Structure formats: C-alpha cells, structure tokens
Amino acid sequence: MLHPRTHPHRSRRTRRATITGALAALTAALVTASTLPAAAAPRHGSDFAKSVHAQGKARVAAAVLDLDDPKHKPSIHGDDGPFDTASIVKVDILAAALLRARDAEHGLSAAERDRAKAMIEHSDNAAANALWRSIGLAPGLKAANKRLGLTETEGGSGTRWGLTRTTPGDQIRLLRAVFDDEPAALDKTSRAYIRSLMGNVADEQSWGVSAAAGSDWALKNGWLQRNTTGLWDVNSVGRIDRGGHHYLVAVLSDGSTSMKDGVALVERAARAAVAG
C-alpha cells in the first residue's frame, strides 16, 4: 500500500513540522554510524549537483523510472557512480530474506516478520543486524542481488551493512523487483509485503522522494554521519505517484554538513529529477 498524500498524518505542513522536530532525535538514534570509517573522497563538478544547489563537498545523483512509459528506461541525473547505502540497504536485506525463506519453502518466521517491520518502518538497526546475519552477510546479499538483477551493489564487509555501496541505477533495478508488476525474482506475495512496509514508514522518516509526490508514495530512507569527516550520507528510494504517472525514484547523496542539509538536498534532487 502506498501512503496517500491526503492522509491526515501525511499533509505537507504536518509532515514538514514532524520532520523538522525529529531530525535531532534521528541523529541521536544513530547506533552504528558513528563508528564507521569515512568513504573515499567524492568527485565534484556534476551539473546536476550544481543545479540542485549542492554545497561544499556534497555530491548527489538520482535515477527515475516512469512505470507508465512503454520504453521502461530509467533516466540518470548526475553521477551514477557508487554511494554508501546507509539504511536504504534494508530493502535489499528484506528482499534477500524473502528469497531465502521461499527457497526453504516456508515464509518468514514470526520473529523475522517482527524484525522486518521494525527495520523498514522504523529503520531499526538491531533488527537489520539480525536479518543481515540471517541472509549470510555480504555474500548472501550478493547471491540475492544476482537473482534480483542488481549488478552494481557491493555489500559492506562483516557486520557493516550500512557501508554497502550502490548506484542510483542499481537502486532502480531493486525498486523494479519490488514495484513493477512484471515477472520478477520476488513473487507477488513478497512484493506486496515489502510495498506495505515501505508505505507505512514512521512519520518522522517520511521525508525524501515523497517531496516529489503529488499523491501516493512508499519509501525507505537512509542517513549516516561519517566519523572521520563529520559529513553525512543521506539517501531516499521509493515509488511515488505524480500527475497520473507512477515513478520509481532513487536519490543518493554524500558530503552534506548536516543531516538537515542532506535531507533538503535529497528532496530538491527528487523534485528536479522527476520534473525531468
């Protein structure tokens, strides 16, 4: 299920007020991020980054796929090189867990479903840790991604799932596996399950690609402060409805000086990319 823009808890004014008040709480809630090493120095000079007013060392790129376009070809805005996923990888982790459960000819256990709900709707890191281990860490993610059609995503080493590296284009491939109705590695029940969780994220985490939505949306966001630089990775992926069309949108960024600046940059990029 997608979030309706007309939902009383999802109006633009209410959403903005909630998000503004929640950013500090989200920052304090980071569990694993503060101990993660810094990423490689970002490249600069992207015309797209400049057009959406990326500041300082900030880097941003987006990919958009109009599901109603018969060409079914995504447009890439900015550098389609790799970025840290932070918590957007949790969608990929859940997809891998669902594939693993289907291979074993059973669904997720009650405990796994509780973890999946907490991981997607509330971005719970402890739940992600448990599911990351259950899929076999990065090798398990790689095996699942081969089936899902991802070719540019590399799992983080050891338990550091937040340092998985991906591209905007590969995130569109993952979103297609979830939201496109064409035959895919995930069965219909699994796709519906992931969609329902992404359509019910906590109010304070409803920023991101939803800024470009005209009506409904479903998403997962990620945010991570690098401990050696103090700069932020801020990402958002999901499906939005706008102007009678259904879009898959992935926006990845790094190098922002604060989470608030990163969220604003991602939302400007989402609006610009969907507008074309």
Secondary structure by P-SEA (a helix, b strand, c coil): cbbbcccccccaaaaaaaaaacaaaaaaacccccccccccccccccaaaaaaccccccccccccccccccccbbbbccccccccccccaaaaaaaaaaaaaaaacccccaaaaaaaaaacccccaaaaaaaaaaaccaaaaaaaaaaacccccccccccccccccccaaaaaaaaaaccccccccccaaaaaaaaaaaacccccccccccccccccccbbbbbbbbccccbbbbbcccccccccbbbbbbbbbcccccaaaaaaaaaaaaaaaaac
